[in-house]
């Protein structure tokens, strides 16, 4: 629909009256704006959504209505879309929307056309379904702990009391049972952390991520003091977020970098900023095992592992939890890697708005 409107605007540009009429009556809330981020025109549907009045929006800045994405909208090359963007109405209330942007005029300096799809109703339905699923997940995780502890307790007691009468094969069986119990306990912990990432209240503040990264580095070095790892962090990295949830993100990303570089005699982990399309991405880069990018679409799904358990132990929940937390902040997360050449995981958090 956006592309059709853009073609109409372009094809009938010689007749301003017709162009204005098509744009004004278009059913999708739509904005025309300059590369400098100034709105030149808003149709009736957009004024209704953003102002709920007939007050003109023309002349306002994109930042007035897109507190977190105004630079992206004005700076990225069309066509592109933002799957989820926070919009601020004139009364200060906000809602989530899908925004599609195409060129509305010729040349790199021409106007851009943005169409807005209100996701409020859809988001409410998804939130309700997620809350129900997360409550079930949390209850199931807690209920599984009891039987698992009993299983592990009796297995340990069997090893202590009867270990002397068991042959080597029997002792190996007990070891495998205990290893499976520990793995199941880790999976339950990961499942509960994933559930908490969705249910925990967000309390955003301006975070000194450089200092938080240094704290996580200290934890990793303290746990394995014999590792030879060069840990670097760029000074002055700041972002708006919830400190508890962002510590979970950093522990997962830096912990993965630490783990997947463990087969290197000497390893390097770096946390740094990368500017792209007007956004500051926070990157965690390692020189570890890496992975095949054809598997990248699976990377942030729960219980997904791209390496065998005997190569790098884990539960496949860390990146899924980090993904969920970053998405709750309205941000994005992605990964780039090559087998044997390391991995960069980068995430973006919108500014306060």
NUNU-200594 format. One record per residue (C-alpha): residue number from 0; residue in three letters; x, y, z. Coordinates in nm, 3 decimals. Layout:
N
<r NUM; "ALA"; <X; Y; Z>>;
...
***
This chain:
353
<r 0; "UNK"; <0.000; 0.000; 0.000>>;
<r 1; "UNK"; <0.287; 0.238; 0.080>>;
<r 2; "UNK"; <0.455; 0.169; -0.253>>;
<r 3; "UNK"; <0.127; 0.229; -0.439>>;
<r 4; "UNK"; <0.081; 0.564; -0.268>>;
<r 5; "UNK"; <0.442; 0.658; -0.345>>;
<r 6; "UNK"; <0.390; 0.576; -0.713>>;
<r 7; "UNK"; <0.072; 0.783; -0.721>>;
<r 8; "UNK"; <0.250; 1.076; -0.561>>;
<r 9; "UNK"; <0.537; 1.045; -0.805>>;
<r 10; "UNK"; <0.329; 0.989; -1.119>>;
<r 11; "UNK"; <0.085; 1.271; -1.052>>;
<r 12; "UNK"; <0.334; 1.516; -0.903>>;
<r 13; "UNK"; <0.264; 1.771; -1.184>>;
<r 14; "UNK"; <-0.088; 1.815; -1.043>>;
<r 15; "UNK"; <-0.040; 1.921; -0.676>>;
<r 16; "UNK"; <-0.414; 1.922; -0.615>>;
<r 17; "UNK"; <-0.453; 1.559; -0.716>>;
<r 18; "UNK"; <-0.139; 1.460; -0.521>>;
<r 19; "UNK"; <-0.264; 1.631; -0.207>>;
<r 20; "UNK"; <-0.604; 1.468; -0.247>>;
<r 21; "UNK"; <-0.462; 1.116; -0.287>>;
<r 22; "UNK"; <-0.231; 1.162; 0.010>>;
<r 23; "UNK"; <-0.497; 1.320; 0.235>>;
<r 24; "UNK"; <-0.756; 1.048; 0.171>>;
<r 25; "UNK"; <-0.517; 0.754; 0.188>>;
<r 26; "UNK"; <-0.647; 0.518; 0.463>>;
<r 27; "UNK"; <-0.305; 0.435; 0.609>>;
<r 28; "UNK"; <-0.159; 0.695; 0.848>>;
<r 29; "UNK"; <0.118; 0.849; 0.638>>;
<r 30; "UNK"; <0.384; 1.118; 0.674>>;
<r 31; "UNK"; <0.599; 1.300; 0.421>>;
<r 32; "UNK"; <0.931; 1.421; 0.559>>;
<r 33; "UNK"; <1.268; 1.553; 0.452>>;
<r 34; "UNK"; <1.610; 1.396; 0.488>>;
<r 35; "UNK"; <1.668; 1.643; 0.770>>;
<r 36; "UNK"; <1.384; 1.484; 0.967>>;
<r 37; "UNK"; <1.124; 1.761; 0.922>>;
<r 38; "UNK"; <0.764; 1.654; 0.854>>;
<r 39; "UNK"; <0.623; 1.841; 0.556>>;
<r 40; "UNK"; <0.278; 1.685; 0.549>>;
<r 41; "UNK"; <0.062; 1.439; 0.746>>;
<r 42; "UNK"; <-0.258; 1.294; 0.609>>;
<r 43; "UNK"; <-0.587; 1.284; 0.800>>;
<r 44; "UNK"; <-0.531; 0.928; 0.923>>;
<r 45; "UNK"; <-0.189; 1.021; 1.063>>;
<r 46; "UNK"; <-0.322; 1.333; 1.234>>;
<r 47; "UNK"; <-0.595; 1.124; 1.394>>;
<r 48; "UNK"; <-0.345; 0.867; 1.523>>;
<r 49; "UNK"; <-0.080; 1.113; 1.640>>;
<r 50; "UNK"; <-0.287; 1.407; 1.758>>;
<r 51; "UNK"; <-0.651; 1.298; 1.771>>;
<r 52; "UNK"; <-0.725; 1.651; 1.649>>;
<r 53; "UNK"; <-0.712; 1.849; 1.328>>;
<r 54; "UNK"; <-0.399; 2.032; 1.444>>;
<r 55; "UNK"; <-0.148; 2.019; 1.156>>;
<r 56; "UNK"; <0.168; 1.815; 1.206>>;
<r 57; "UNK"; <0.355; 1.981; 0.919>>;
<r 58; "UNK"; <0.671; 2.157; 1.031>>;
<r 59; "UNK"; <0.725; 1.934; 1.334>>;
<r 60; "UNK"; <1.037; 1.724; 1.377>>;
<r 61; "UNK"; <1.032; 1.347; 1.344>>;
<r 62; "UNK"; <1.188; 1.339; 1.691>>;
<r 63; "UNK"; <0.866; 1.483; 1.832>>;
<r 64; "UNK"; <0.680; 1.166; 1.734>>;
<r 65; "UNK"; <0.961; 0.909; 1.699>>;
<r 66; "UNK"; <1.175; 0.963; 2.011>>;
<r 67; "UNK"; <1.393; 0.657; 1.952>>;
<r 68; "UNK"; <1.403; 0.616; 1.575>>;
<r 69; "UNK"; <1.403; 0.965; 1.421>>;
<r 70; "UNK"; <1.766; 0.943; 1.307>>;
<r 71; "UNK"; <1.710; 0.600; 1.153>>;
<r 72; "UNK"; <1.404; 0.716; 0.962>>;
<r 73; "UNK"; <1.582; 1.017; 0.815>>;
<r 74; "UNK"; <1.923; 0.854; 0.769>>;
<r 75; "UNK"; <1.859; 0.510; 0.618>>;
<r 76; "UNK"; <1.830; 0.452; 0.246>>;
<r 77; "UNK"; <1.474; 0.363; 0.134>>;
<r 78; "UNK"; <1.296; 0.135; 0.102>>;
<r 79; "UNK"; <1.314; -0.008; 0.455>>;
<r 80; "UNK"; <1.087; -0.088; 0.746>>;
<r 81; "UNK"; <1.100; -0.079; 1.125>>;
<r 82; "UNK"; <0.907; -0.383; 1.255>>;
<r 83; "UNK"; <0.851; -0.222; 1.595>>;
<r 84; "UNK"; <0.896; 0.147; 1.668>>;
<r 85; "UNK"; <0.770; 0.349; 1.961>>;
<r 86; "UNK"; <0.556; 0.648; 1.858>>;
<r 87; "UNK"; <0.469; 0.936; 2.087>>;
<r 88; "UNK"; <0.137; 1.113; 2.043>>;
<r 89; "UNK"; <0.092; 1.485; 2.096>>;
<r 90; "UNK"; <-0.056; 1.419; 2.442>>;
<r 91; "UNK"; <0.260; 1.231; 2.550>>;
<r 92; "UNK"; <0.115; 0.879; 2.533>>;
<r 93; "UNK"; <0.301; 0.618; 2.329>>;
<r 94; "UNK"; <0.216; 0.312; 2.120>>;
<r 95; "UNK"; <0.406; 0.056; 1.915>>;
<r 96; "UNK"; <0.382; 0.060; 1.537>>;
<r 97; "UNK"; <0.528; -0.094; 1.225>>;
<r 98; "UNK"; <0.674; 0.178; 1.002>>;
<r 99; "UNK"; <0.748; 0.141; 0.631>>;
<r 100; "UNK"; <0.949; 0.405; 0.445>>;
<r 101; "UNK"; <0.985; 0.456; 0.070>>;
<r 102; "UNK"; <1.109; 0.738; -0.150>>;
<r 103; "UNK"; <0.832; 0.982; -0.244>>;
<r 104; "UNK"; <1.038; 1.190; -0.482>>;
<r 105; "UNK"; <1.332; 1.151; -0.721>>;
<r 106; "UNK"; <1.695; 1.185; -0.622>>;
<r 107; "UNK"; <1.878; 1.127; -0.294>>;
<r 108; "UNK"; <1.746; 1.454; -0.151>>;
<r 109; "UNK"; <1.379; 1.387; -0.230>>;
<r 110; "UNK"; <1.102; 1.351; 0.025>>;
<r 111; "UNK"; <1.042; 1.024; 0.208>>;
<r 112; "UNK"; <0.703; 0.867; 0.273>>;
<r 113; "UNK"; <0.637; 0.675; 0.594>>;
<r 114; "UNK"; <0.326; 0.468; 0.659>>;
<r 115; "UNK"; <0.230; 0.377; 1.015>>;
<r 116; "UNK"; <0.058; 0.056; 1.121>>;
<r 117; "UNK"; <-0.069; 0.069; 1.481>>;
<r 118; "UNK"; <0.025; -0.256; 1.658>>;
<r 119; "UNK"; <-0.151; -0.179; 1.988>>;
<r 120; "UNK"; <-0.426; -0.438; 1.955>>;
<r 121; "UNK"; <-0.190; -0.701; 1.816>>;
<r 122; "UNK"; <0.065; -0.632; 2.091>>;
<r 123; "UNK"; <-0.202; -0.662; 2.360>>;
<r 124; "UNK"; <-0.305; -1.005; 2.231>>;
<r 125; "UNK"; <0.057; -1.119; 2.209>>;
<r 126; "UNK"; <0.132; -0.988; 2.559>>;
<r 127; "UNK"; <-0.165; -1.176; 2.705>>;
<r 128; "UNK"; <-0.058; -1.500; 2.535>>;
<r 129; "UNK"; <0.302; -1.450; 2.645>>;
<r 130; "UNK"; <0.201; -1.385; 3.006>>;
<r 131; "UNK"; <-0.003; -1.704; 3.012>>;
<r 132; "UNK"; <0.282; -1.904; 2.861>>;
<r 133; "UNK"; <0.541; -1.749; 3.093>>;
<r 134; "UNK"; <0.329; -1.826; 3.400>>;
<r 135; "UNK"; <0.302; -2.187; 3.287>>;
<r 136; "UNK"; <0.676; -2.203; 3.215>>;
<r 137; "UNK"; <0.765; -2.057; 3.554>>;
<r 138; "UNK"; <0.532; -2.295; 3.740>>;
<r 139; "UNK"; <0.660; -2.596; 3.546>>;
<r 140; "UNK"; <1.023; -2.497; 3.609>>;
<r 141; "UNK"; <0.971; -2.467; 3.984>>;
<r 142; "UNK"; <0.770; -2.791; 4.001>>;
<r 143; "UNK"; <1.041; -2.986; 3.817>>;
<r 144; "UNK"; <1.304; -2.890; 4.072>>;
<r 145; "UNK"; <1.155; -3.108; 4.347>>;
<r 146; "UNK"; <1.161; -3.446; 4.168>>;
<r 147; "UNK"; <1.502; -3.361; 4.017>>;
<r 148; "UNK"; <1.656; -3.293; 4.360>>;
<r 149; "UNK"; <1.515; -3.624; 4.488>>;
<r 150; "UNK"; <1.658; -3.807; 4.187>>;
<r 151; "UNK"; <2.000; -3.652; 4.231>>;
<r 152; "UNK"; <1.994; -3.705; 4.608>>;
<r 153; "UNK"; <1.922; -4.078; 4.584>>;
<r 154; "UNK"; <2.176; -4.119; 4.306>>;
<r 155; "UNK"; <2.446; -3.953; 4.518>>;
<r 156; "UNK"; <2.343; -4.168; 4.815>>;
<r 157; "UNK"; <2.365; -4.480; 4.600>>;
<r 158; "UNK"; <2.714; -4.383; 4.490>>;
<r 159; "UNK"; <2.823; -4.323; 4.853>>;
<r 160; "UNK"; <2.662; -4.629; 5.010>>;
<r 161; "UNK"; <2.693; -4.887; 4.736>>;
<r 162; "UNK"; <2.980; -4.760; 4.525>>;
<r 163; "UNK"; <3.221; -5.023; 4.657>>;
<r 164; "UNK"; <3.005; -5.312; 4.539>>;
<r 165; "UNK"; <2.946; -5.173; 4.191>>;
<r 166; "UNK"; <3.167; -5.272; 3.902>>;
<r 167; "UNK"; <3.318; -5.009; 3.673>>;
<r 168; "UNK"; <3.025; -5.021; 3.436>>;
<r 169; "UNK"; <2.781; -4.958; 3.723>>;
<r 170; "UNK"; <2.990; -4.666; 3.849>>;
<r 171; "UNK"; <2.990; -4.517; 3.499>>;
<r 172; "UNK"; <2.612; -4.549; 3.488>>;
<r 173; "UNK"; <2.585; -4.351; 3.813>>;
<r 174; "UNK"; <2.818; -4.082; 3.679>>;
<r 175; "UNK"; <2.605; -4.045; 3.365>>;
<r 176; "UNK"; <2.287; -4.017; 3.574>>;
<r 177; "UNK"; <2.446; -3.741; 3.785>>;
<r 178; "UNK"; <2.571; -3.559; 3.473>>;
<r 179; "UNK"; <2.224; -3.576; 3.320>>;
<r 180; "UNK"; <2.076; -3.443; 3.646>>;
<r 181; "UNK"; <2.317; -3.150; 3.647>>;
<r 182; "UNK"; <2.231; -3.076; 3.285>>;
<r 183; "UNK"; <1.859; -3.088; 3.359>>;
<r 184; "UNK"; <1.912; -2.851; 3.653>>;
<r 185; "UNK"; <2.095; -2.610; 3.421>>;
<r 186; "UNK"; <1.813; -2.629; 3.167>>;
<r 187; "UNK"; <1.557; -2.548; 3.438>>;
<r 188; "UNK"; <1.766; -2.252; 3.557>>;
<r 189; "UNK"; <1.791; -2.128; 3.198>>;
<r 190; "UNK"; <1.418; -2.169; 3.145>>;
<r 191; "UNK"; <1.338; -1.971; 3.460>>;
<r 192; "UNK"; <1.586; -1.697; 3.363>>;
<r 193; "UNK"; <1.421; -1.677; 3.020>>;
<r 194; "UNK"; <1.080; -1.647; 3.185>>;
<r 195; "UNK"; <1.198; -1.378; 3.430>>;
<r 196; "UNK"; <1.341; -1.179; 3.139>>;
<r 197; "UNK"; <0.985; -1.124; 3.017>>;
<r 198; "UNK"; <0.812; -1.074; 3.351>>;
<r 199; "UNK"; <1.059; -0.849; 3.534>>;
<r 200; "UNK"; <0.966; -0.481; 3.560>>;
<r 201; "UNK"; <1.175; -0.243; 3.351>>;
<r 202; "UNK"; <1.337; 0.047; 3.533>>;
<r 203; "UNK"; <1.547; 0.231; 3.276>>;
<r 204; "UNK"; <1.835; 0.461; 3.355>>;
<r 205; "UNK"; <2.151; 0.586; 3.188>>;
<r 206; "UNK"; <2.388; 0.292; 3.233>>;
<r 207; "UNK"; <2.768; 0.304; 3.229>>;
<r 208; "UNK"; <2.811; -0.014; 3.027>>;
<r 209; "UNK"; <3.189; 0.016; 3.028>>;
<r 210; "UNK"; <3.191; -0.031; 3.406>>;
<r 211; "UNK"; <2.935; -0.313; 3.389>>;
<r 212; "UNK"; <3.148; -0.497; 3.130>>;
<r 213; "UNK"; <3.452; -0.462; 3.356>>;
<r 214; "UNK"; <3.251; -0.619; 3.641>>;
<r 215; "UNK"; <3.160; -0.918; 3.423>>;
<r 216; "UNK"; <3.524; -0.951; 3.311>>;
<r 217; "UNK"; <3.623; -0.966; 3.680>>;
<r 218; "UNK"; <3.369; -1.243; 3.745>>;
<r 219; "UNK"; <3.497; -1.447; 3.450>>;
<r 220; "UNK"; <3.863; -1.408; 3.549>>;
<r 221; "UNK"; <3.784; -1.495; 3.911>>;
<r 222; "UNK"; <3.605; -1.815; 3.805>>;
<r 223; "UNK"; <3.894; -1.927; 3.578>>;
<r 224; "UNK"; <4.211; -1.747; 3.686>>;
<r 225; "UNK"; <4.436; -1.972; 3.476>>;
<r 226; "UNK"; <4.286; -1.862; 3.144>>;
<r 227; "UNK"; <4.500; -1.628; 2.933>>;
<r 228; "UNK"; <4.238; -1.391; 2.794>>;
<r 229; "UNK"; <4.293; -1.031; 2.686>>;
<r 230; "UNK"; <3.970; -0.851; 2.787>>;
<r 231; "UNK"; <3.917; -0.505; 2.640>>;
<r 232; "UNK"; <3.630; -0.259; 2.666>>;
<r 233; "UNK"; <3.595; 0.075; 2.491>>;
<r 234; "UNK"; <3.566; 0.363; 2.738>>;
<r 235; "UNK"; <3.252; 0.573; 2.759>>;
<r 236; "UNK"; <2.991; 0.319; 2.643>>;
<r 237; "UNK"; <2.650; 0.429; 2.775>>;
<r 238; "UNK"; <2.295; 0.307; 2.708>>;
<r 239; "UNK"; <1.947; 0.343; 2.854>>;
<r 240; "UNK"; <1.829; 0.022; 3.016>>;
<r 241; "UNK"; <1.741; -0.176; 3.326>>;
<r 242; "UNK"; <2.064; -0.248; 3.512>>;
<r 243; "UNK"; <1.965; -0.596; 3.635>>;
<r 244; "UNK"; <1.844; -0.714; 3.296>>;
<r 245; "UNK"; <2.138; -0.561; 3.111>>;
<r 246; "UNK"; <2.379; -0.737; 3.348>>;
<r 247; "UNK"; <2.208; -1.060; 3.243>>;
<r 248; "UNK"; <2.265; -0.968; 2.877>>;
<r 249; "UNK"; <2.632; -0.888; 2.935>>;
<r 250; "UNK"; <2.692; -1.203; 3.140>>;
<r 251; "UNK"; <2.542; -1.413; 2.861>>;
<r 252; "UNK"; <2.726; -1.243; 2.574>>;
<r 253; "UNK"; <3.064; -1.213; 2.747>>;
<r 254; "UNK"; <3.024; -1.559; 2.900>>;
<r 255; "UNK"; <2.970; -1.704; 2.553>>;
<r 256; "UNK"; <3.275; -1.520; 2.421>>;
<r 257; "UNK"; <3.478; -1.656; 2.714>>;
<r 258; "UNK"; <3.347; -2.011; 2.660>>;
<r 259; "UNK"; <3.382; -2.033; 2.284>>;
<r 260; "UNK"; <3.739; -1.900; 2.292>>;
<r 261; "UNK"; <3.841; -2.152; 2.561>>;
<r 262; "UNK"; <4.026; -2.375; 2.314>>;
<r 263; "UNK"; <4.265; -2.092; 2.222>>;
<r 264; "UNK"; <4.599; -2.088; 2.401>>;
<r 265; "UNK"; <4.556; -1.713; 2.425>>;
<r 266; "UNK"; <4.222; -1.549; 2.358>>;
<r 267; "UNK"; <4.084; -1.201; 2.310>>;
<r 268; "UNK"; <3.745; -1.053; 2.392>>;
<r 269; "UNK"; <3.652; -0.698; 2.303>>;
<r 270; "UNK"; <3.347; -0.485; 2.383>>;
<r 271; "UNK"; <3.319; -0.181; 2.158>>;
<r 272; "UNK"; <3.083; 0.055; 1.978>>;
<r 273; "UNK"; <2.999; 0.038; 1.609>>;
<r 274; "UNK"; <2.804; 0.315; 1.436>>;
<r 275; "UNK"; <2.576; 0.205; 1.153>>;
<r 276; "UNK"; <2.274; 0.372; 0.993>>;
<r 277; "UNK"; <2.276; 0.641; 1.260>>;
<r 278; "UNK"; <2.272; 0.392; 1.547>>;
<r 279; "UNK"; <2.536; 0.304; 1.805>>;
<r 280; "UNK"; <2.559; -0.075; 1.828>>;
<r 281; "UNK"; <2.725; -0.232; 2.133>>;
<r 282; "UNK"; <2.944; -0.518; 2.011>>;
<r 283; "UNK"; <3.102; -0.816; 2.186>>;
<r 284; "UNK"; <3.374; -0.969; 1.967>>;
<r 285; "UNK"; <3.579; -1.284; 2.033>>;
<r 286; "UNK"; <3.835; -1.487; 1.840>>;
<r 287; "UNK"; <3.686; -1.823; 1.930>>;
<r 288; "UNK"; <3.523; -2.114; 1.751>>;
<r 289; "UNK"; <3.266; -1.915; 1.555>>;
<r 290; "UNK"; <2.977; -2.074; 1.369>>;
<r 291; "UNK"; <2.830; -2.117; 1.021>>;
<r 292; "UNK"; <2.614; -1.815; 0.931>>;
<r 293; "UNK"; <2.366; -2.041; 0.756>>;
<r 294; "UNK"; <2.257; -2.134; 1.111>>;
<r 295; "UNK"; <2.222; -1.772; 1.225>>;
<r 296; "UNK"; <1.841; -1.769; 1.212>>;
<r 297; "UNK"; <1.834; -2.037; 1.484>>;
<r 298; "UNK"; <2.080; -1.862; 1.710>>;
<r 299; "UNK"; <1.841; -1.668; 1.935>>;
<r 300; "UNK"; <1.580; -1.942; 1.977>>;
<r 301; "UNK"; <1.546; -2.120; 2.314>>;
<r 302; "UNK"; <1.733; -2.450; 2.359>>;
<r 303; "UNK"; <1.931; -2.394; 2.038>>;
<r 304; "UNK"; <2.295; -2.502; 2.031>>;
<r 305; "UNK"; <2.529; -2.481; 1.731>>;
<r 306; "UNK"; <2.807; -2.687; 1.891>>;
<r 307; "UNK"; <2.810; -3.032; 2.045>>;
<r 308; "UNK"; <2.785; -3.064; 2.423>>;
<r 309; "UNK"; <3.123; -3.236; 2.439>>;
<r 310; "UNK"; <3.283; -2.942; 2.254>>;
<r 311; "UNK"; <3.133; -2.653; 2.452>>;
<r 312; "UNK"; <2.890; -2.735; 2.735>>;
<r 313; "UNK"; <2.577; -2.524; 2.771>>;
<r 314; "UNK"; <2.200; -2.520; 2.767>>;
<r 315; "UNK"; <2.111; -2.306; 2.464>>;
<r 316; "UNK"; <1.924; -2.042; 2.665>>;
<r 317; "UNK"; <2.176; -1.758; 2.703>>;
<r 318; "UNK"; <2.131; -1.588; 2.366>>;
<r 319; "UNK"; <1.756; -1.647; 2.371>>;
<r 320; "UNK"; <1.738; -1.468; 2.706>>;
<r 321; "UNK"; <1.959; -1.183; 2.581>>;
<r 322; "UNK"; <1.739; -1.152; 2.270>>;
<r 323; "UNK"; <1.424; -1.131; 2.480>>;
<r 324; "UNK"; <1.570; -0.863; 2.710>>;
<r 325; "UNK"; <1.697; -0.648; 2.422>>;
<r 326; "UNK"; <1.360; -0.674; 2.246>>;
<r 327; "UNK"; <1.182; -0.570; 2.567>>;
<r 328; "UNK"; <1.395; -0.255; 2.561>>;
<r 329; "UNK"; <1.278; -0.186; 2.205>>;
<r 330; "UNK"; <1.618; -0.273; 2.064>>;
<r 331; "UNK"; <1.768; -0.519; 1.819>>;
<r 332; "UNK"; <2.034; -0.789; 1.842>>;
<r 333; "UNK"; <2.223; -0.979; 1.575>>;
<r 334; "UNK"; <2.535; -1.190; 1.527>>;
<r 335; "UNK"; <2.809; -1.224; 1.268>>;
<r 336; "UNK"; <3.057; -1.511; 1.258>>;
<r 337; "UNK"; <3.281; -1.746; 1.064>>;
<r 338; "UNK"; <3.383; -2.095; 1.174>>;
<r 339; "UNK"; <3.723; -2.080; 1.340>>;
<r 340; "UNK"; <3.745; -1.701; 1.310>>;
<r 341; "UNK"; <3.537; -1.580; 1.603>>;
<r 342; "UNK"; <3.202; -1.411; 1.651>>;
<r 343; "UNK"; <3.062; -1.062; 1.698>>;
<r 344; "UNK"; <2.727; -1.023; 1.870>>;
<r 345; "UNK"; <2.595; -0.668; 1.852>>;
<r 346; "UNK"; <2.289; -0.508; 2.005>>;
<r 347; "UNK"; <2.123; -0.168; 1.991>>;
<r 348; "UNK"; <1.918; 0.000; 2.263>>;
<r 349; "UNK"; <1.707; 0.309; 2.182>>;
<r 350; "UNK"; <1.769; 0.629; 2.373>>;
<r 351; "UNK"; <1.535; 0.749; 2.644>>;
<r 352; "UNK"; <1.218; 0.899; 2.509>>;
***
